[in-house]
Amino acid sequence: MSDSSRKQFANIYDRYIDKIYRFIFLKVGSQEIAEDLCSETFLRGWEAYEMKNEKLKMKNDNLKSKIENPGAFLYAVAHNLVVDYYRKKGREPIVMAEFASEEIIDPSQDIAETALLNADVDAVRQVLQDLPDDYQNVIIWRHIDGLDFAEIAELMGRTEEAVRVLLHRALKVLRSKLASC
């Protein structure tokens, strides 16, 4: 692999390592397991990156030769590794948010929603654990990792409008559960 390819992947690594680690940690709740899964995510990312470069050299038009969005690709790999981890464990994934950013919300949200979500971050973390996996993911990706709707749509294999609706429903359930606490 060329030196420029290594530098390109190093830039991808530097850009996404903290976000991918945080995403995995929120799902598994263990620093050790999160580190292992994060390492595996970037190992698979590197392998895919190498394959991409080999395919480009071969110029085989029948093979997909480009990773269009490295961040979305890495999140998808990380998500699949977390799912595989829980399949092996025989448990449903939950969110453990001890080290999540205190900044859970988007400044463009209305003030009432902002106040509700900022009122008790610990309560939000506990309630988040009880939400379905898609709801957890869309909230984490949008409000903790700051991904835009297009990136989330690519990660989830849905349209941007479907992601907006999913986020709206997830926040509605979150608000409802917080109100009953």
N, C-alpha and C positions, 0 to 999 in steps of 0.2 A: 504494500500500500504506500502511496506517495506521501511525502511530508505534508503537502497541502491538504490531502484527505484527512490526515491525522489532526491537523489544525482545525479543519472544518468540524470534525466530530468533537474535538475538544471544546469548541465554541458552543456546540449544541449541548454538550454535557454541562458546561458552566451555566448555561442559560436555564436548564431544566432540572438540575440535580435537587435543588431545595424543594421545588414544587412537587416533583415526583415522590421524593422521600416523604414529604408532609402528607400527600394524598394516601400513600401506602400506610403510613403510621396511623392516620385517622381511621383507617379501615381495620388494621390488625391490633393496634394498641400496645405493641411490643417493640421496643427500640431494636432489639436484636433481630427479630423477624423482619422488621421494616428495612433494616440495613441489608439483610440477605436478599430480600425481594427487590430492593432498589438496585443492588449490584447485578442481579439477574436481569432486570429490566434493561440496564445499560449494556450489559453483555449482549443481549439479544438485539438491542439497537445497533451496536457496533457490527454484529454479524450481518444484520440486514443492510447496514450502510456499506459494508465490504461487498456484499452480493450485488448491491445496486451499482457500485463502481465496476465490478466485473461484467455485469450485464451491459453496461454502457460501452465497455471496451469491446465486447463481442458484437454489439449492435444487433442483438436479436430482438426484432420488433414484436415477437409473440410474447415476450416476457415483460412484465411491468418493470421498468428500469428506473423508476424515480419514486422516492418517498416525498410526496407533495408537502406534507406538513409534519415535520419531525416531532413537534410537541404532541400533536394528536396521536401520532404513531406510538410514542413513548407512553402516553396515558393509556392507550388501548392495551399495550403490552402489560403495563402495571396492573390495570384492572383485571386482565385475564389471569395474571399470576396470583392476585389476591383471591379470585374465584377458585382457582386450582388449589390454593392453600386451604381454603375452607372446605372444599370438597374432600380433600385428604383428611381434614380434621373432623368432618361430619357435622359442622356447625354452620349457622348462618352468619354472614359478616355483620359486624356492628361498627359503629364509629366511636373511637376513643379520641377525645379532642383535648387532652391535657396540655399539649404543646401547640395547639392551633393558635393562629393569630387572633388577638382580641378584636381585630377589625373584621367582623363577619359580614358587614353589610356594605352595599354599594351606595356612594354618596348621592346617586341620582334617584334613589328611592324616596318615597314621600316621608315626611317627618314622623308621622304616626307609626309607620312600619319601622323606621329607624329607631325610634324611641322604644318600641316594643322589643326589638331584637337586642338593643343595647342594655335594656333594663336589667337583665340577669343573664349574663353570658353562660354561667354554669347551668342554669335551667335549660337554656337553649342546647347546650352540649348533651345534657341528659335526654332531652326529648328527641334530639337528632338521632340518638341511638335506636329509638323505637320506630323510626320511619323506614319505609321500604327502600331498598338499595338504590333504585333510580332517583328517588327523592333526595337521599343522602348525596348521591353523586352530583346531581344538578346544583344543589345548594353549595357543596364544597367547591365545585369547579367555578361557579359564578361568583360566590361571595367570599370565599377564602383565597382561591387561586387567581381570581380576577379574569377568568377567561371570558371572551365575548361569545355571543350566541352562535355565531358561525362555527367557532372552534368546538363548542359543546355539541352542536348538531352533528359535526363530523365524528366526534368521539362516540356519540350515542347512535349514529346511523339514522337520524331523524331530521326533519326539516327544522329550520330556525323557528318557525311558528309553533311547531310541536314542542320544541324546547321551552319556548316562552310560556306555553300553556302548562307544561309539566312543572316549571318553576313556580308559576302562579299557584297551582294546586298544592305543590310541596310547601310553599310558604303559608298557604291557607291552613293546611293541616298542622303545620308547626305552630301557627298563631293559636289555633283551636286548642291544641294540647298544652300550650303555655298558659292559656287562659284558665284551664282546668287544674293547673298546678297549685 
